[in-house]
């Protein structure tokens, strides 16, 4: 018997979605989704925007979610890391004081 090992591709999580609103019926949520699509359709400023309707079991409502598709996002330049100054003070050790001071004895 040969055991074949399935090779599963690594699925990376995508860009997060933002909640635009919560609606009690799918028709209401779908109307908002279609309205956003119509607004974004001809606009160059909103190119690459995505919208979807999703059921929220916790709230028992439909959610309208939006995001900018990752392919249309501007690449951010490498930012310089900025220290807040805390690490330097916390990690600094006092080298002129030893752990045991023999002059402090009787």
TORBANU-642320 format. One line per field, with one value per atom (N, C-alpha, C): residue in one letter; y, x, z; atom name; chain. Coordinates in steps of 0.02 Angstrom, whole numbers, plus 50000, padded with zeros to 5 digits. Layout:
// TORBANU-642320
aa = (A_...)
y = (Y_...)
x = (X_...)
z = (Z_...)
at = (CA_...)
ch = (A_...)
***
This chain:
// TORBANU-642320
aa = (X_X_X_X_X_X_X_X_X_X_X_X_X_X_X_X_X_X_X_X_X_X_X_X_X_X_X_X_X_X_X_X_X_X_X_X_X_X_X_X_X_X_X_X_X_X_X_X_X_X_X_X_X_X_X_X_X_X_X_X_X_X_X_X_X_X_X_X_X_X_X_X_X_X_X_X_X_X_X_X_X_X_X_X_X_X_X_X_X_X_X_X_X_X_X_X_X_X_X_X_X_X_X_X_X_X_X_X_X_X_X_X_X_X_X_X_X_X_X_X_X_X_X_X_X_X_X_X_X_X_X_X_X_X_X_X_X_X_X_X_X_X_X_X_X_X_X_X_X_X_X_X_X_X_X_X_X_X_X_X_X_X_X_X_X_X_X_X_X_X_X_X_X_X_X_X_X_X_X_X_X_X_X_X_X_X_X_X_X_X_X_X_X_X_X_X_X_X_X_X_X_X_X_X_X_X_X_X_X_X_X_X_X_X_X_X_X_X_X_X_X_X_X_X_X_X_X_X_X_X_X_X_X_X_X_X_X_X_X_X_X_X_X_X_X_X_X_X_X_X_X_X_X_X_X_X_X_X_X_X_X_X_X_X_X_X_X_X_X_X_X_X_X_X_X_X_X_X_X_X_X_X_X_X_X_X_X_X_X_X_X_X_X_X_X_X_X_X_X_X_X_X_X_X_X_X_X_X_X_X_X_X_X_X_X_X_X_X)
y = (49941_50000_50063_50107_50170_50225_50264_50320_50383_50415_50477_50535_50581_50639_50697_50726_50782_50845_50881_50943_51000_51033_51088_51154_51198_51262_51304_51344_51390_51446_51452_51505_51562_51619_51677_51717_51743_51783_51847_51866_51926_51988_52042_52106_52105_52134_52131_52174_52154_52190_52237_52292_52340_52332_52335_52330_52398_52400_52462_52469_52413_52417_52349_52347_52285_52295_52243_52248_52184_52191_52134_52088_52115_52072_52075_52022_52019_52071_52085_52133_52203_52223_52288_52290_52238_52235_52233_52195_52191_52257_52295_52360_52408_52405_52447_52425_52360_52334_52357_52353_52375_52450_52488_52561_52578_52545_52557_52538_52482_52461_52513_52541_52592_52655_52674_52734_52723_52665_52651_52633_52614_52589_52638_52701_52749_52790_52783_52825_52795_52835_52813_52811_52853_52857_52792_52760_52699_52636_52639_52581_52525_52465_52408_52396_52434_52424_52362_52325_52266_52273_52243_52245_52177_52154_52091_52093_52047_52040_51974_51975_51915_51909_51848_51835_51831_51867_51864_51823_51764_51720_51748_51782_51809_51864_51907_51962_51946_51890_51871_51925_51953_52006_51996_52031_52032_52091_52080_52133_52152_52216_52239_52255_52223_52231_52258_52302_52331_52327_52330_52334_52354_52375_52389_52325_52302_52240_52248_52197_52202_52218_52198_52213_52287_52325_52396_52440_52411_52451_52475_52537_52566_52532_52518_52487_52540_52523_52570_52564_52621_52621_52596_52570_52544_52601_52595_52646_52634_52688_52681_52664_52616_52599_52653_52673_52728_52700_52710_52686_52736_52710_52755_52775_52748_52768_52726_52687_52647_52591_52558_52500_52517_52575_52595_52600_52632_52641_52575_52534_52472_52422_52420_52371_52394_52455_52481_52456_52429_52403_52451_52456_52499_52458_52475_52436_52456_52516_52538_52510_52479_52450_52374_52340_52268_52237_52173_52137_52133_52120_52114_52168_52208_52261_52242_52223_52201_52258_52319_52374_52387_52358_52368_52324_52277_52232_52268_52237_52266_52278)
x = (50041_50000_50043_50027_50063_50020_50051_50016_50037_49988_50003_49988_50033_50026_50000_49945_49916_49957_49972_50008_49957_49950_49902_49940_49915_49950_49940_49991_49986_49938_49885_49836_49851_49868_49883_49818_49808_49747_49750_49693_49690_49681_49672_49662_49595_49591_49529_49473_49411_49352_49328_49297_49268_49192_49160_49087_49057_49015_48980_48914_48881_48817_48787_48736_48700_48627_48597_48529_48491_48425_48386_48367_48363_48345_48399_48402_48451_48436_48372_48353_48380_48377_48404_48480_48514_48586_48607_48571_48587_48576_48525_48512_48570_48598_48655_48716_48725_48782_48778_48719_48710_48720_48697_48706_48781_48818_48891_48924_48904_48933_48919_48858_48841_48884_48895_48935_49007_49034_49104_49118_49066_49074_49111_49090_49120_49176_49187_49236_49306_49352_49422_49452_49425_49450_49435_49379_49358_49373_49421_49438_49467_49442_49466_49428_49376_49338_49294_49287_49246_49193_49136_49082_49047_49026_48992_48941_48893_48843_48858_48860_48876_48829_48809_48765_48807_48786_48818_48775_48798_48759_48755_48807_48808_48755_48748_48701_48633_48630_48570_48549_48599_48586_48633_48618_48661_48708_48772_48821_48840_48852_48880_48953_48999_49070_49104_49154_49191_49266_49303_49376_49403_49466_49502_49539_49530_49563_49638_49672_49744_49786_49762_49800_49802_49752_49747_49779_49801_49829_49899_49912_49978_50029_50086_50139_50169_50172_50201_50276_50308_50380_50404_50463_50491_50498_50463_50465_50524_50553_50606_50574_50604_50576_50593_50543_50551_50547_50599_50599_50562_50527_50492_50536_50596_50643_50640_50588_50582_50633_50644_50687_50758_50781_50850_50859_50812_50817_50807_50762_50748_50805_50836_50888_50957_50963_51028_51044_51103_51124_51174_51170_51217_51282_51334_51395_51443_51433_51480_51461_51405_51384_51387_51419_51424_51367_51358_51304_51316_51377_51394_51445_51429_51474_51506_51572_51603_51613_51611_51620_51558_51503_51441_51436_51483_51480_51503_51493_51510_51582)
z = (50000_50000_50000_49956_49953_49984_50026_50055_50017_49987_49951_49997_49998_50041_49999_50021_49984_49999_49946_49954_49952_50008_50012_50005_49962_49955_50018_50033_50090_50072_50110_50098_50146_50117_50157_50167_50227_50238_50197_50171_50130_50172_50138_50171_50208_50267_50305_50274_50289_50265_50320_50299_50346_50345_50403_50407_50391_50340_50322_50359_50372_50407_50418_50462_50479_50461_50430_50406_50425_50437_50459_50401_50340_50283_50230_50190_50137_50084_50072_50020_50037_50101_50121_50110_50132_50126_50053_50012_49941_49906_49927_49897_49911_49972_49990_49949_49941_49903_49830_49801_49731_49724_49774_49772_49773_49817_49820_49755_49725_49661_49607_49605_49555_49565_49628_49642_49620_49635_49621_49549_49511_49443_49397_49396_49350_49381_49444_49479_49476_49453_49450_49520_49565_49633_49672_49656_49691_49651_49607_49567_49611_49603_49641_49706_49719_49781_49774_49829_49830_49885_49873_49922_49923_49982_49987_50044_50041_50094_50128_50194_50232_50292_50308_50365_50428_50480_50546_50592_50610_50653_50724_50747_50814_50823_50773_50778_50745_50710_50673_50624_50589_50540_50481_50426_50367_50372_50353_50355_50283_50272_50209_50224_50188_50200_50138_50149_50093_50106_50051_50055_49987_49987_49925_49907_49846_49824_49832_49859_49871_49809_49750_49689_49672_49697_49681_49734_49789_49843_49824_49842_49829_49874_49845_49884_49930_49994_50042_50040_50045_50046_50113_50114_50177_50227_50282_50333_50379_50402_50451_50517_50553_50617_50667_50704_50751_50821_50859_50929_50972_51022_51067_51127_51131_51183_51246_51253_51314_51317_51261_51261_51281_51263_51278_51354_51387_51459_51497_51474_51509_51503_51446_51434_51457_51476_51496_51566_51576_51641_51671_51736_51772_51782_51745_51746_51801_51829_51881_51950_51957_52020_52014_52060_52057_52097_52087_52120_52195_52215_52286_52303_52353_52374_52440_52440_52503_52554_52533_52580_52622_52604_52640_52702_52712_52770_52833_52892_52956_52964)
at = (N_CA_C_N_CA_C_N_CA_C_N_CA_C_N_CA_C_N_CA_C_N_CA_C_N_CA_C_N_CA_C_N_CA_C_N_CA_C_N_CA_C_N_CA_C_N_CA_C_N_CA_C_N_CA_C_N_CA_C_N_CA_C_N_CA_C_N_CA_C_N_CA_C_N_CA_C_N_CA_C_N_CA_C_N_CA_C_N_CA_C_N_CA_C_N_CA_C_N_CA_C_N_CA_C_N_CA_C_N_CA_C_N_CA_C_N_CA_C_N_CA_C_N_CA_C_N_CA_C_N_CA_C_N_CA_C_N_CA_C_N_CA_C_N_CA_C_N_CA_C_N_CA_C_N_CA_C_N_CA_C_N_CA_C_N_CA_C_N_CA_C_N_CA_C_N_CA_C_N_CA_C_N_CA_C_N_CA_C_N_CA_C_N_CA_C_N_CA_C_N_CA_C_N_CA_C_N_CA_C_N_CA_C_N_CA_C_N_CA_C_N_CA_C_N_CA_C_N_CA_C_N_CA_C_N_CA_C_N_CA_C_N_CA_C_N_CA_C_N_CA_C_N_CA_C_N_CA_C_N_CA_C_N_CA_C_N_CA_C_N_CA_C_N_CA_C_N_CA_C_N_CA_C_N_CA_C_N_CA_C_N_CA_C_N_CA_C_N_CA_C_N_CA_C_N_CA_C_N_CA_C_N_CA_C_N_CA_C_N_CA_C_N_CA_C_N_CA_C_N_CA_C_N_CA_C_N_CA_C_N_CA_C_N_CA_C_N_CA_C_N_CA_C_N_CA_C_N_CA_C_N_CA_C_N_CA_C_N_CA_C)
ch = (A_A_A_A_A_A_A_A_A_A_A_A_A_A_A_A_A_A_A_A_A_A_A_A_A_A_A_A_A_A_A_A_A_A_A_A_A_A_A_A_A_A_A_A_A_A_A_A_A_A_A_A_A_A_A_A_A_A_A_A_A_A_A_A_A_A_A_A_A_A_A_A_A_A_A_A_A_A_A_A_A_A_A_A_A_A_A_A_A_A_A_A_A_A_A_A_A_A_A_A_A_A_A_A_A_A_A_A_A_A_A_A_A_A_A_A_A_A_A_A_A_A_A_A_A_A_A_A_A_A_A_A_A_A_A_A_A_A_A_A_A_A_A_A_A_A_A_A_A_A_A_A_A_A_A_A_A_A_A_A_A_A_A_A_A_A_A_A_A_A_A_A_A_A_A_A_A_A_A_A_A_A_A_A_A_A_A_A_A_A_A_A_A_A_A_A_A_A_A_A_A_A_A_A_A_A_A_A_A_A_A_A_A_A_A_A_A_A_A_A_A_A_A_A_A_A_A_A_A_A_A_A_A_A_A_A_A_A_A_A_A_A_A_A_A_A_A_A_A_A_A_A_A_A_A_A_A_A_A_A_A_A_A_A_A_A_A_A_A_A_A_A_A_A_A_A_A_A_A_A_A_A_A_A_A_A_A_A_A_A_A_A_A_A_A_A_A_A_A_A_A_A_A_A_A_A_A_A_A_A_A_A_A_A_A_A_A_A)
***
